[in-house]
Amino acid sequence: MMATVREGVELSSPRLSARILIYHLIQADPGRDRKECCSRSLLIWICSWSHHSQKAVTPSSPCTPPPPDVCGFSCGIRGHVCCNRKTPVIAAGMDEQALLGLNPNADSDFRQRALAYFEQLKISPDAWQVCAEALAQRTYSDDHIKFFCFQVLEHQIKYKYSELTTIQQQLIRETLISWLQAQMLNPQPEKTFIRNKAAQVFALLFVTEYLTKWPKFFFDILSVVDLNPRGVDLYLRILMAIDSELVDRDVVHTSEEARRNTLIKDTMREQCIPNLVESWYQILQNYQYTNSEVTCQCLEVVGAYVSWIDLSLIANDRFINMLLGHMSIEVLREEACDCLFEIVNKGMDPVDKMKLVESLCQVLQSAGFFSIDQEEDVDFLARFSKLLLIHEDDDISSNIIGFCYDYLHILKQAIMLAVMKKLTYDEEYNFENEGEDEAMFVEYRKQLKLLLDRLAQVSPELLLASVRRVFSSTLQNWQTTRFMEVEVAIRLLYMLAEALPVSHGAHFSGDVSKASALQDMMRTLVTSGVSSYQHTSVTLEFFETVVRYEKFFTVEPQHIPCVLMAFLDHRGLRHSSAKVRSRTAYLFSRFVKSLNKQMNPFIEDILNRIQDLLELSPPENGYQSLLSSDDQLFIYETAGVLVVNSEYPAERKQALMRNLLTPLMEKFKILLEKLILAQDEERQASLADCLNHAVGFASRTSKAFSNKQTVKQCGCSEVYLDCLQTFLPALSCPLQKDILRSGVRTFLHRMIICLEEEVLPFIPSASEHMLKDCEAKDLQEFIPLINQITAKFKIQVSPFLQQMFMPLLHAIFEVLLRPAEENDQAAALEKQMLRRSYFAFLQTVTGSGMSEVIANQGAENVERVLITVIQGAVEYPDPIAQKTCFIILSKLVELWGGKDGPVGFADFVYKHIVPACFLAPLKQTFDLADAQTVLALSECAVTLKTIHLKRGPECVQYLQQEYLPSLQVAPEIIQEFCQALQQPDAKVFKNYLKVFFQRAKP
């Protein structure tokens, strides 16, 4: 290592403190004699040094404010004389409250304050000095404050260095050297992010001063760090930061910076590179066996610098032999490999490159690196492979091209085997209580899967063969193989489905060799008995895989019975693990649905076997069901699919469906009576929950019906009508209304789809009950039901809609007018959502050709409804609701805006609708940069175009002569607007309207 001491720079902290104090005094009073300042600061420094040797002064030490002429700082920095035991100490502190915001866990107010404080320090001409002193004196122990101080220094050097005096620049140099010295003595090294930031600051100062004021930069650094491991760590980080400043192509440099960087590199080559190279060799030699982290750092530095220094300094016997030695050390070999790659990859004369490659190949071959075990670490193999394919020149690479083919094949096999190995669970994985470690491994598995997918793109046959070999050998002896090996073997088969994708899961047709291999593996899976393996991970992987490859069972349907039994017995739905039972319930549903055509021979047997899993479990029986209510939903859906898709006649389907749903209906009646009589609130809640499950189960069975297999065609209408009659009385229950109404409402949604007009007799009574004692949420959920009925049945439900229209609106208005706390955001949001639902209801009515429902409510009510739509379009800053309101208005204008429209509507158009089309976009809350708002403006344009279409020249005349002049619009703009409105292409007017309001708004 270099032992040269830098001339002209003292390294001691006391001297640095004295310089800082002298500088502060001069800054406080520029007219003060420098000699006087030195004498006074020396006295202060001596006292303070004595004091500090006894007890360090922290920023919170008790102090009294200084006289005004002592404070030379502003912007939140406090400099004052400390009065602890009457010992005069100059202390320069920072805003402690602002510094609290540097902590990552600080709240937003403190973070904002810290950000503002940083901006203050950046513009203050003196603030950096306090940060410099804090670093030199190690005033703060908090890592985030240290980082903050380096950030302030970094900003000063980067943007304001030329404004500093010579003394100030010297102060920065000495601060950094003093900090570096201190690192040699610290009991613990600084955090990595602080060391990296310090290295960046050193590098910035280097590129600024190396050519002019600090030519001995590296010698000064080396004289401080010597062979101290902490010092060497910082030295290497500084070198990497300098390389980044000078060479990094990702950093955009100005032409002036590029010229400066070139000059710095030329000067370094002349003055110090040989010494730096020697220091690297010494570091590698000293630490290769004792400190792998430092050694790897040094190798990274060598790899970075070799691209622009004299190659002969590195590509020589002593360095290459050392690097080859490192390639035999597991913790070093990846970095050594990368370093060799950079050496060989250096731009040079082709003849010289040929000689270098040949000599390196000979050395590597003689050292045994071309005889690679497939079990080698995949990361090392990937890096080593770069050494073999590094030049576009055929003459250079031809000597090893044959080897490359063989090596790449070995490499791909090695990577595949490594991925397969890494996919394996370890013994410590907690399957029953998965925590953070388990979640990280699951994420890691996803990354490995992506790598396997990439390998499949390159060598699909090799992957298939590798998986088949692992799978077959494992499944042959699964009874004596560890669970993690069995699981990963099945998992690999599962993963092949995505790694070797096909259209619509047709893995067992097309490519014969591939289909045959997959078919053999699936046959082995379902016949080997591995589904009985006593570990949840293996069991789950078995079921996941048979469902993923469900098309296998259309090719070999003889295996369906044994798989069904696995689903239905202790291996699946009756497994001892709740996790397995839950997942199996979902997978069983998928399996049956995907193979519904093959299920007919097994339907009644399956229904009998799952009977106990369908039972509703009331809270009072104390019986813990094998499946949760969510899992039971899948079983009910599966039962429905079996019945509906069977080849039975309609009578048999009806009987089976009734057998499925009658127990639910009977239980429902009993539980509803118990709920009405229940006194305890907790018991009420559990009973209501059970009732809701019953309705949900019945609803889920209806998902099996389709356009090809309707409820009527299956003869099941009567069964579901019975369910409706059973469930609707729950709406009149005064207890637990929310949960009961929610369940019945969901069932009605399903029955509107399934039963069609047969459901209509039940709607009025249900609606009447659901409108009683409503809250905002109740109405929000009820309105979509009415919208569904209106859109589906249209004129058939006109009498019902006319009857319930105003009661529904009164309920909505009553909730919207309820007073709420000003800061109650939840209530405000509920009202906003209800308002949207209300306008959506009006849109459905008008859009379904049912405008007579509104028209028949009486003139006063009609006007009230129309005014609410105008208010929605203009007054509420909700672009979603505004868009809906303009859709309603344009539809009403289309229906009623002609000469034969309702009396008075034409006046309403000019008095309210036209102004709404201008007032809404002119509001400050109407943000034309927002996508939803632009959609609202588009509907506004449609409304104006529709008015023009229905009223013709009368509309244009009104705009030209009355309305637009009342808004103080210039005559030429009025003319322009009316011309755009009369354009036949609606898109032209939409685009114009946006520009019109952009110009109109300040």
N, C-alpha and C positions, 0 to 999 in steps of 0.2 A: 504493500500500500504506500501511497505517497505520504511523506512526512513533512512536506514543505509548509511552513507557517506563512500565512498571507501577510504581506507587509502593509502597514498603514491602517489596519483594522484591529482594534482591541476587542477581545471576545468576552471580557468579564461583565457580568450583570451589573455590579456596582458602578462601573464606568458608564455603562449604558444609561443607568438611572440618572446619573449626574448630568449626562448630556441632555436627556429629556427635560430635566428640571431647568437647566440653563435655557434651553429653547423656550420652555413655557414662560419664563420670566421675561425674556426678550419680547416674545409675542404679546404679553400682557402690557408692556410699556416699551414701544420701539425706541423711545428716546433714552431709555435707561442705558447707562454705560455697561458695555459687555463685561468689563473687568469686575464691576460691582456685582453684576449678575452671577458671575462665576464664583465670587467669594461667598455671596449669600447662599447660592444653591449648594455649594460645597458644605457650608455649615448645616444647612437643612438636611442634606444627604447623609452627613455623618450622624446626625441625631436620629434620622429615620432608620438608617442601617442598624444602629444600635438597638433601636426600638424593635425593628423587625426581627432581629436575631432572638429577641425574647418572646415576642408574640406577633403573629402575622395580623395585619390590619385587613379586615374584610370590608366589602362595600357597605355593610350594615353597622360598622363601628360607630360609637357615639361621637358626633362631631358638632361643632358650632359653625354657623355660616361665616364665610370669610368677609373681610372688607371688600367693597366693590372693586378696588384696583387689582385684587389678586386674581379674580375670576377672568380667565382669558378665553373661556369657552361659552358656547351657546348651544341652542338646538337640543336641549335635554341633557347635556353633559354637565356634570357638577364638579368643579375643581375647587377645593377649599383647604384651609389649614385644619388639621385634625387636632383636637384638644383632649386626647386621652392621656391622663396623668401629666398634663401640661407639657408633653413632649411634642415639639413642632414636627408634624409629618405632612408632606404634601401628598394628598390623595386625589386622584382623578377618577371619578366613578361614572357609571352609566345609569340610565333610567332603569332602575330595578324592576319597576312594574311592567315596562315594555319588554324587558328581557324574559319575563315569565311567559310571554307569548311564543317564545322559541321552542318551548316544550311541545312535542307532537301531540300530547294529550290535553293541551290548553284549549279553552273554549274559544269560540270564534271572535269574541270581543278582544281577548288578549292577543290572538293571532293578528287581527287587524291593527292593533296598536303596535305590535312588533314590526309589522310591515311598514307602517307609517314611520316608525322610528328609524328603520333602515333607510328609507327614502330621505329622511332628514339628515342622517349621518352622511349619506352620499353627496349631498349638496353643500354640507358644511365644510369650510376650508381647513378646519382644525380637528374635526372629530376623529379622523383616522389615527391621530397621535395617541388618543386615549386607548384605542383598540391595540395599537402597537405596544404601549406600556403594559396593558393587561396581559398580552401574550408573553412579553419579555419577563415580567414579574410573576407570571403564573397566578394572577389575581383571582381567577375564577376556576373552579373545578368542574363546573357543568360543561359537558361536551358540546351542547348546542350553542352555548355562549362563545366557546372557543371557535367553533366553526363560523359563527356570526362575525367574530373579530377578523378572521381570515377573509371572509367575504368583503368586509369593508376595505381591508388592505388591497384585496384583489381589484376592487373597483377603482381605488386610488391609482394603482399602478397602471391599470388598463386604460383609463380615460383621463387622468389628471396629472400624470407623472411629470409631464413637461412644465407644468405650472409650479412645481416645487422648487425650492431653493436647494443649493448644494448641500447645506446642513440637513435639510429635511430628507433629501435622498440618502445621505449618509445614515441618517437615523433609521430609515427603513432597512437598509442593508444590515446594520448592526442588530436591529430587532430580530430579523430572521436568523442570523448566525447565533444570537443569544438563545433564541428558542431551540435551535438545533442542538446547541450545547446541552441545554437542560434535558433533552430527551435521552442523553447518555446516562443521566443520573436518576431519571424517574424510576420508581419501583415497578410501575406497570407501563407498558407502551400505550400511546394514544390509540383511540379507536381508529379503525381503518379509514372511515370517511374523513376524519380530521387529517390523517397522514396524507391522504390523496389530495385534499384541498391545499394543505401546506405545500405539497409538491407542485401543484398548479401555480401557486403564488411565486415560489422559487423560479419556476420556468418562465413566468411572465417577466420577472425582474431580470432573468438571464438574457432573454432576447432583447430587452430594452437597454441593458448596460454592458453586455459582454464586449461589444466592439469598441466601446469608448471608455467606460469608467471602471469596469470590473473584469479585466482580461484574465485574472487569476481565479475566476469563479470556482472552477473545479478543484484547483489546488487548495483553496480555502475550505471547501466542503470536505475534501478528503482529509485535510489536517485535523478537522473536528471529529469525523466519524471513525477514522482509522479502521480497525477490524471489529469494532463493537457491533454485535448483530442488529441492534436497534438502529444504530447509525447507518449500517449498510442497507438495511431495509429502506430507510428514507432516501439515501443516496440513489438507490436503484429506482425508487418511485419518481424522484426528481428527473433522472435520466429519461424515463418513459414519458414524463410530462413534456420535457424539452423536445424529444423526438416527435411527439404529437403536435407541438407548436410549429416545428420546422418542416415536417414531412407529411403529416396526415392529409391525404387527398380529400377526405370528407369535409375538411375545414376550408371554407372559401376565403382566400387571401386576396388583398388588393395587389396590384402590380408592384407597388412600392414595398409591401410586406414580402412579396415573393423575392424581390431583389435582395432585400435585407437578409432573408433566410438563406439564400444562396451564398451570400457573403459570409454569414456566420458559419455555415458548413465548411466553406473553403478555409476560413481562419482556423476552425477547430481541427481540420485535417493537418494543417501546418503546425499547430501549436500544442495540441493536447491529446489527440486521438490515440497515439501510441501509448501514452500514459493511462488513458482510460481503459484501453484493451488490457494492459498489464494488470490494472486493478480488478477487471473482471476475472482474469485467470486466477489471481490470488483468491478472490472470493469463492470461485468454483472449487479450487483446490482445498481451501480451508473448511468449507461448509458442506461438501457433497455427501458426507456420511453423517453429519451431525445436525444439519438444519435444511431439510428438504424444501421448505417454503422459500427461504432466501435463495437457495440454489436454483429453483424453478424461476424465481423472479429474474435472476441474473441471466439465465438462458433466454428468457423472453427479451431482455435488453439486447443481448448479443444478436438474436434473430431480427430485432427491429433495426439496429444500427448497421448490420452487415450490408443492407441494401445501398448504403451511400458512403461507406468507408472502404479503404483499401482491403480487398478480399484476402490478400496474402497475410494480413495480420491475424486472420481467423482460420483460413483454409490451410493449415500447416499441421505438421505431425502432432505437436503437443496438444493443440485444441481438438483436432479430430479424434485422436486417441482418447482424450478425456470424454468427448461426447459419446463415443462408442461405449465407453465404460458406463456412462449414464443410461444408455439404452438397455443395459442389463439390470438396472435398479428400478423396481416397479414404480416407485413414487416419482421418479425423474424421467422415465423413458418417453412419456408423451411430449413433454416440453423439449427434450433432447431431439426427438423426431421432428418436431416443428422447427427447431433451430437448424437442423441439417437441411430441411426443406428450403428454408430461406437462403441458406448458403448456396445450394445448388440452383435455386431459382433466380439468383442475382443476374442481372443483365450483363453479358460479357461476350467476347469474341467467340464464335461458334467452335473454332478449333480448341480454344482453351476450355470451353464448356464440355466438349467431347472428352477431353483428357480428365477433367474433373469428375464427370459422371462415370467414366470407365474406372477410374481409380477408386471412387467411392463404392461402386458396385462390387469391385474385387474385395475391398475391405469388408463390406457388409456380408458378402457371401462367405468369406473365410471366417468371419465371426459367427456364422450360423444363423443369420437373420432371415435367410430365404427358406429355411426349413421350419415352418411355423406350425405349431400345434393348433388344431381347430378349437381347443379350449382356451386359447389366448384371449385376453381382454379385448372386447370389441372396439373400445375407444382407441386403444393403441393400434389395433389393426387398421382402423380407418385412417389414422394419421400416418402410419407407416406407408400405406398405399399411395399417398400423395407423392412420396419420393420416387415412385416408379413411373409416374405419368406426368411429367412436369414440363415438357418442351414440345412445341409444335413442329420442330425440325425433325423430319424422318430419319436423317442420318444419325441424329443424336439418340433417338429412342428406339431405332430398329434393333439394336443389340439385345434389348430386353422385351421385345414385343411378344415373343412366344411365351416367355415366362409370365408376362402380364395376364395372358388368357388363363393360364393355369392358376395363377395367384388370385385373380378375380373370382374364379370359381370357388377356390378355397375360402376366400374372404366372405363371399356371399353365404356359404355354408356356415362359416364361423359366426357371422352376424345373426343368421337365423337361429342357430343353436343358442347363442347368447341371449337373444330376445326370448326364446322359449324358456330358458333357465330363469331369466329375470321376471317372467310372468308368474313364477311360482310363489305362493304364499309362504311366509316363514312361520315358525312354530308359535311366535308370540302374537300373531294376528288374533284379535278378539272378535269373533263372529257374532257373539251375543250382545256385545256392548261396544259398538264401533265408535271410536273417538277420532281425534285429530290425526294420529299416526295412520290409522286405517284409511281415513279419507285421503291422505297424501298418497298412500299406496294405490288406491283405486284410481286416482288421477294419473299416477305414474303408469299404471296399466293401460290407460287410454293413450298415453304417448307411445308406449311400446306397440300398441295395436296400429297406430298410424305408421310406425316404422315398418311393421310387417306388411301393411298395405302397399307401401312403396316398394318393398322387396318383391311383392307379388307382381307388380307392374313390370319389373325388370326380368324376373325369372319365375313365372307362375308354375311351370312344371317342377322346378327345384323345390319350391315351397310346398306344393302338394305332396311330393315324394317325401320331404322331410317330416311333414306333419303325419303322413300315413305311417312312416316308420316309428315315430314316437308313440302315436296312438295305438298301433297294433301291439307293440312290445309291452306297453303299459297295461292294456286291457286283457292281455293273456294271463297276467298274474295280478289282477286288481285286488284279490283277497289279501295278498301279502305285501301290497305296495302302500306306501304312506299316502295319506289323503291328499296332500298338496300336489303330488305327482299325478294321481288319478284325476284330480280336478283340472289341472292344467292340460292334460291330454285331451279331455273332453272339451275344454275351453278352446283349444286350438282348432278342433273340428268346427266348433261354433263360429270362430272367427273367419274360417275359410269362406263362409257364405258372403261376407263383405269384401274379403281380400280378392276373391275370384267372382266378381258380380255377374249376374245373368238377369235377363228380363223376366219379371214376374215370378222370381224364385224357381225358374225351370232348371234346377241344378242336375236333374236326372234325365236330361235329353240333350241333343246336340253333340258336343264333343264326347266321343265314346269313352276315351281313356279317362277323362276327368269324371264323367258321370259314373263310370264303373268304380273308380276309386272311392268316390263319395258314397256310392250305394253300398259298397263293401263295408266301409266304416260305420255307416248307419245301421247296417244289419248286425254288425258286431256289437254296437252300442245297445240295441234293444234286446238282443238275445244273450248277452254275456251275464246278465244278472247284476250288473254294476249299479242298477237303480236301488239295490238293497244296501249299498255301502253306508256304513253308520257314521256319516259326517254330513252336516247340512250343506256345505259348499258343493260336495259331489252331487248330492240329491238335487239341489237347485240347478246345477249345470246340466244335469241329465234332462230335466224337464224343459229348460230353456232351449236345449239343442233339438229335442224332438219337435218342439213347436216351430222352431226356425226352419227345420227341414220337413215341414208337414207334407210336402209333395212326395216325399219318399213313400208315404203310406198309400198314395194312389197307384204307385208302381208295385209295391208289395203290401197289399191290404191285409195279408194274413197276420201281420204283426200288430194290427190295431187292438185286438182284445187284450194282449198282455200290457200294452201301454195304458189302455183305459184302466185296467186293474191297478197299475202303479199309481195313476192319478187318484183313484178312489180309496185305496187302502192306507195302511200306516206309512207308506212311503210318500204319500202326497197329502190329500185333504185331511187325513187323520194322523199326520206326523206329530211327534212330540214337541216339535218346535213351532211356535206361533208364526214365526217369520216364514218358515217353509209353507205352512198351511195357507197363509195369506197370499204369498206369491203364486202358489199352485192354483188357488181359486181363479186368479186372473188368467193364468196360462191354460187351465182346463177350459175356460170359456173360449179362448182363442182357438184351441185345438178342435173343439167341437164345431165351432162356426166355420172354420176353414175346411173341415172334412164332413160337412153336414150331409152330403150325398152318400157317404159311406157309413153313416151312423144308424141307418134304419134298422138293421138287425139287433141293435143293442139298446134302442130307445127305452123300452119299458124296464129293462134290467137296470139301466142307469138311473131312471127316475125312482125306482124302488130303493136303490143303494144310497141316493142322496136325500132321501126323505127326512132323515133326522137332522140334516144340515140346513133344511129349510124352515125349521121350527122357529117361531117367534119366541124370544126369551123375555117374558115379563120380569120386572125388577123384583117381584116378591117371591119368585120360586127358588131363588138362590142357586140356580143351575147356571154354570158358566159355559156358554156355547163354545164349541170348537172354533167357530169363525166369528169374526167381528161383523157388525151390521154392514160395513162397507164390503167385506168379503162376500157376505150373503147376497149382495146385489148381483155379483157375477154369477153365483150359482142359480139365482132366479132367472137371470137372463139366459143362461145355458139351458135351463129347463124349458123356457119359452122357445128357444131356437129348436130344441129337439122336437117339441110338439108341432110347431108351425111348419117346419121343413120336412116333417115326416111324410111318408107316402100313404098315411091313413086317410080314410074318407072324413068329411067334415064332421060327421056325428062322433067319430072316435076322437078327433082333435078337440071337439067341444068337451067331451067327457074328461079327457086328460087335463085340459086347462081348468075345468071346474074342480077337479081333484086337487090341482095345484093351488087354486086361489080360495076355495071354500074355507080351509082352516084359517087363512088370514082374515077373512071377513068375520068369521065367528069370534076369533080372538079380539078383533077390533071392537065389536059390539060390547063385549065383556069389559074390556079395558076402558072404553069410553064411559061406561056407567060408573066404574071405579073412580075415574078421574073426577067426575062431577061430584062424587061424595067425599073425595079426599080433602083432608084439612091441612096436612103438612105440605108446605110449599116444595120441599125437596122431593117428596113423593109425587106431587103433582107434576114436577118437571120430568121425573124419570118415566112416569106413565105417558106423558105427552110425547116424550122422545120415542117410546116404544110404538105408540100409535103412528107417529110420523114414519117410522121404519116400515110399518105394515103397508102404508100407502105407497111408500117408495118402492117396496118389493113388487107390489102389483103393477105399478107404473113401469118398472124395469122389464117385466115379462113382455110388455107391449112392443119393446124395441125389436122383437123378432119379426114383426109384420113388415111387409113391404108392398110395393105396387103390384108385384106378382102374387103375393100371398097376403091379401087383405083380411081384416077381421071378419068381414061378411063372408068371404070365400071360405074361410076356415070354420065358419059357423060359431064364432066365439063372441058375437055382439052381445048376446044375452048375458053372458058371464060378466063382461065388463060393465054393462048397464047395472047389473046387480051390485057390482063393486061401487059404482057411483052412488047408488041409493044407500049403500052402507056407509060410505065415507062422508057424504055431504052433511049429515047431522052434526059432525064435528065443528062445522062453521058457526053453529049457534051456541057452542060451549063457551061460557064466560071465562073459563080458566085457560091459561097458556095459549092465548089466541094467536100469538105470532107464529109459533112453531106449527100449530094445527092448520092455520090458514095457508102457510107456506107449502105444507105437504099436499093439501087438497088442491091448491092452485096449480101445482106442478102436475098433478094427476089430470086435472081438467085440460091443461095444455096438450098432454099426450092423447086424451080422448077426443079432442077436437080434430086431431090428425087421424086417429084410428076409427072412430065411430062416425065421423062426419056429421050429417044433419041429425042423426039419432041423439046427439048430445044436446041439441038446442033446447028441448023442454027443461033441462036442468039448469040452464044458464041464468034465467031471471032470478030464481030463488037464491042461487049461489051468489050472484052479484049483490043482491039485497043484503045478505048477511055480511059480505066482505066490505060493504060500504059503511057499516055501523062502527062507531068509535074508532075512526081511522086515524093513523098517524101518517106522516109524510112517507115513511118507508112502505107502509101498507099500500098506499095509493100508487107509489112508483111501481110496485110489483103487480098490482091489479090491472093497471092501464095496459101493459103488454098483452094480457089475456083478452081484453076487449078489442085491442087492435088486431089480434089474431082472428077473432071471431068476425070482425068487420071485414078484414081483407079476404077471408076465405068464403064467407057466405053472402056478403054484400046485401043485395035487395031482400034476401030471406030474413035478415035480422033488422030490417028498417023499423018495423013497429017497436021492437025491443029497444033499439037505440034511441028512438024518439022519446020513449018512456023514461029511460034512465039517464038521458043526456044531461038535463039540468041537475038532477040529484048528484050525479058524479061531479059536475062543475062546482056545485055548491060545496061539496066536500073538499075539493081542491082549493077553492078560494078561501074557505074557512081556515085550512091549515096554513096557507100562504100569508094570511093576514094576522096570524098569531104573533104576538110580540116575542122578541128574543133578545138576549143580551147582545150588546153591540160587538163584543169580542168573541162571541160564541161561533167559532169557525165551523164546527160540526153542524150546527143548526143552519148556518148560512149555506153550507154545501148541500144539505138535505133539501132546502128550499130550491136551490138552483137545479138540482136533479129532478125535483117534482115539476118545476116549471118546464123543463125540457120534455118530461113525459107528457105533460098537458098539451104542449104544442105538437108533439108526435101523434097524440090522439086526434087532434084536429086535422093534421095532415093526412092521417089514415082515412078519416071520414070523407074529407074533400077529394082525396086521391082515388077513393073507391067508388066514385060516382054517387055519393050519398049526401050531396049538399042540401037536399031537402030536409035531412035530419036537423040541420042548423036552421034552415029557413022556416020550419014549422014551429020554432020555439017562441014565436011572438016577437014583434018589432023591437021591444025594449031589451029582451034577452039577446036577440041577434046583434043589436048595436053594442051591447056590453061585451059579447064574445069578440066582435071585430076590434073593439078598442083594446082588448087585452093582447090581441095579435099585433096591433100597431105598437103598443108599449113594449112587447117582446122584441120587435124589430129595432126599436130606437133606444129605449131607456136602459136596458140591462146589458152590461158589457160581457156578453156571452156569445161568441160568434157561432157556436153550434146551434143555440136557440134562435139566433138572428137568421141564420140560413133557413131553418125550418119555417120561421114566420114569413119570410119572403116567398118560400115555396107555396105556403097556404094562400098568401095574398095574390100571387100570380094565378093560382088555380081558381080562386074566387072571381078574379077579373075575367078569366077565360069563360067561366060559367055564367056569370051575372053581369058582365061589363058591357054587353051589347045593348042595342036599342030596346030589346024586349026583356031586359033584366028587371029585378025587383025595384019597386019605386024607391027613389032616394039613394040607390047604390051608386049611381053616376056622381052625385054630389059627394058621397063618401070617398069616392076615388080621388077627386080633386082636392077635397078638404083634408084627407088623412093619408091616403096611400101614396100619392105623389110626393107630398112633403116628407114622408117617412123614407122614401128612396134617396133623399138628399140629406136629411138630418142625421140619419144613422152613420153614413160614411164620413160626415163632417165632424163627428165627435172625436175627441182626442183619444178615447179608449179604443177606437176602431183602427187597429194597427194593420196597415196594408203590407207590412213585412211578414205578417203571420199567415201561415197557409190556410188555417180554418177561416180567418177573416176574409181572405181572397175568395174563398168559396161562397161566403155570405154575400160578398159584393157581386159575384157572378149571378147569384139568384136575384139580387136587387136589379141587375141589368135585365134579366129575363122578365121581371115584373114590369119595368118601364116599357120594354118591347111589347109585352102583352097588352098594356094599356093603349099604346099607339096602334096596335093591330085592331083592337076592339073599338076605339074611339076615333081613329083616323086623324084628319086634319085638325079636328077640334082639340085634340091633345097637343099637337104642335103649337097651335095658336095660343093655348093656355100657357104653355111653357114660355113662348116668345114674348107674349104681351103682359102676362100677369106674374107667374110664379118666379121665374128666374130674375126678372128685374127687381122683384122684392128682396132678393138675396144680394143685390148690388153686383150682379154679374155683368161684365162688360158686354156691349152689344155684339162685338165680333166673336166673343166666346159663346154667346147664346146662339148665334148663327151656326157656329162650328158644332155645338152640341146637338142642335136639331138636325143638322145634316147627317151626323153620325147615327142618330136615333133612327133616321129614315132609311139607312142602309139595309139592304135585304139580308146581308150576312150578319147573323147575330153575334158571331165571334168578333167582328170588327168593332161593334158597339161595346162589347165587354172589355176589349183591350183599351178602347178610348175612355171608357168610364173610369178605369183605374188611373189613367194618366190625368184625367180631369180632376179627380179628387186629390191626387198627389200634388198637383199645382195649387189647388184651392186651400189645402191645409198648410198652416205655417210651419 
